[in-house]
Amino acid sequence: MASHSHKRWVRQEPFGLEALAMDQKGYRRGSFQSSTSDEDMLEIAGASLDFSMADDDPPLDREMGGFSSYNGGGMNGTSTMMDFLEEPLPGVGTYEDFNTIDWVREKSRDRDRHREITSRSKESTWALIHSVSDAFSGWLLMLLIGLLAGSLAGLIDISAHWMTDLKEGVCLAGFWFNHEHCCWKSNTTFTDRDKCPEWKSWSQLILGHGEGAFAYILNYFMYVIWALLFSLLAVLLVKGFAPYACGSGIPEIKTILSGFIIRGYLGKWTLIIKTITLVLAVSSGLSLGKEGPLVHVACCCGNILCHLFTKYRKNEAKRREVLSAAAAAGVSVAFGAPIGGVLFSLEEVSYYFPLKTLWRSFFAALVAAFTLRSINPFGNSRLVLFYVEFHMPWHLLELVPFILLGIFGGLWGAFFIRSNIAWCRRRKTTKLGKYPVLEVFVVTAITAVLAFPNEYTRMSTSELISELFNDCGILDSSKLCEYVNDFNSTKGDDLPDRAAGPGVYTAMWQLALALIMKVFITIFTFGMKVPSGLFIPSMAVGAIAGRLLGVAVEQLAYYHHDWAIFSGWCSQGADCITPGLYAMVGAAACLGGVTRMTVSLVVIMFELTGGLEYIVPLMAAAMTSKWVADAIGREGIYDAHIRLNGYPFLEAKEEFSHKTLAMDVMRPRRNDPPLTVITQDSMTVEDVETIINETTYSGYPVVVSRESQRLVGFVLRRDLIISIENARKKQDGIVSTSVIYFTDHSPPLPPSSPSMLKLRSILDLSPFTVTDQTPMEIVVDIFRKLGLRQCLVTHNGKLLGIITKKDVLKHIAQLANQDPDSILFN
């Protein structure tokens, strides 16, 4: 199947569990065993994707070696001719690994199934109950996905929190408590709440005291050791058991939702390993987040639970509707933002999103958020660590710094995408990709060594964002809140703008160093062989920049409140600037610059922070960052990774503006050999088998005769092979000289000829056709909107050629002056 240069990443022992991966369940009816399981894994985000196929589509599994063991019950071969395909065969109508599904065929199959159930429901009570349960199964599936995704997210949150604190010390009251929970029972004062006697740092535990240079060095050493241990364990688990568990998973999920099949990508092993390694990767202190991978985890839950329902197990298009809803549930638990999750699925990942899927996504996101809320992983009755509430109104003039933050976010997003893609390309094309474990080791070591001395990089990124979003109150003991208190009366909680004390200035330069570190280290971290999300590091970069700007504006207003721009609204002793709000706007701007989300981003941010009055600043920053980033480079980070990996993804947002015609793109070209076709009633089994063995196309047009080239339909290679295999075993008299026909009635043949084989039931009688003069922009639109695999080209009713999805992608790449051979899959 693939040239096995990637065997390095592959489990050598047969872990046959995953052999059932995506749509393989159907084969188990007979003793079909496809050999495409996790064993044939290719290394998605890494070095060697080598599909050295001369032709368009990869051949079937080991030239169908895997399908020779079908043993159905025998059939009487009394009649000389028989359509043995009245009963559908296992395997017919399913897809190979790394193939695109045929949306039109899948949708029509589902409509047929639905019609049959509806018509039967009038006949008996049992059929009526079946019809009701069939209608209800989608909602039940959403409920299960929400429960499972919410529970896993809670588990990941709690474990990651505990393991992050483990790097700094341990709780004597019970080692399973994290720092915060450990100090809950303690009766220390509010200001010393982090220094409770139950919590011991490693130096206190080993040396008996926590002060002095030696204690600091010991704590430093333990921090680095734990970080290396966690990250090495993560990369070894990914490498050993589930190579697909690395990265964020969103580019692949976008590709799968557009109709591509990557077996095992959403399987059991990927789910188990991704959940475990995500906790390890986040705890190791690497500059990555858990939000993107949680979408992958939720989609794995969705895919695995689909196997419980025949309706979704057997139909690839229906399954993709479920996966769209699962992606919404993933974002819902990642940010505690159910509505933001639905919009994220709609705006960012889904390819086909009917209204029914919108309602189901809404329900799945609701159940997932509810489940996470009942687990209460952070003990603060919130779904996220960095929930904040601001109550100060913002002033119109503050839109200027907000828009500046938007520009910064756009510039950073474009810079990050360029640098990260260049680094990932280097990893793919050089020896670097051959040493994933070493790479993770080195990056973790550098991150940990640089992170420990600075308290803002030492804490977990979520805690950092939480601190930056925080509005300073009277009791806050953080350095960011060490202002000079020279006020006499306080009106409730609202503190007036004050002069910054020494603590604030220390925090400022520490944050500036943290910003530089985060900006550069994230480029090398995203795309390594560990689960890594991008939402949290991007938000951290923006939040740091925003907080720095916010404090600067606040001090400016404090010292120069008589300036014209401040005089109207910022009198002395008033609280008019909230630095935490600037951090929030900066976080939104940077996240928007990297992912190019707009609507879903703003909704996620205000669900995250509960700040409804700040929608306008968030919208201004998100829109500015998108415009600035789009001006430098059109693609968001996920689309850039899709293109880097050569997935066959037709971007729906791009306009096709060239004036080419279908005849310029179709094959065969002018000097190529003629199109391989099958005639409707004059070819023998041997002729068809010869065509199958000599070509690697995934399907063949059927014509009336070679001379007339009038089109009858289209037949898939996989269906042909399975049908002929089966007929030779189960139907007497089928030999190499038997004639295959696709018509309703058998052609007239001399009485001495062997039995004939009727294969009309596997023929697609309504293949999509366009004429040779159709403009390519219309063809591209048809491929996008209908999700086609191929389209036949005719001239005056005669078959001329064929255009596949890969031809369209190659054509678009050529017109954009890219390498057309970068589209690796069919």
Disulfide bonds with the S-S distance in Angstrom:
Cys171-Cys182 2.01
Cys183-Cys196 2.01
Cys472-Cys481 2.05
Cys570-Cys576 1.74
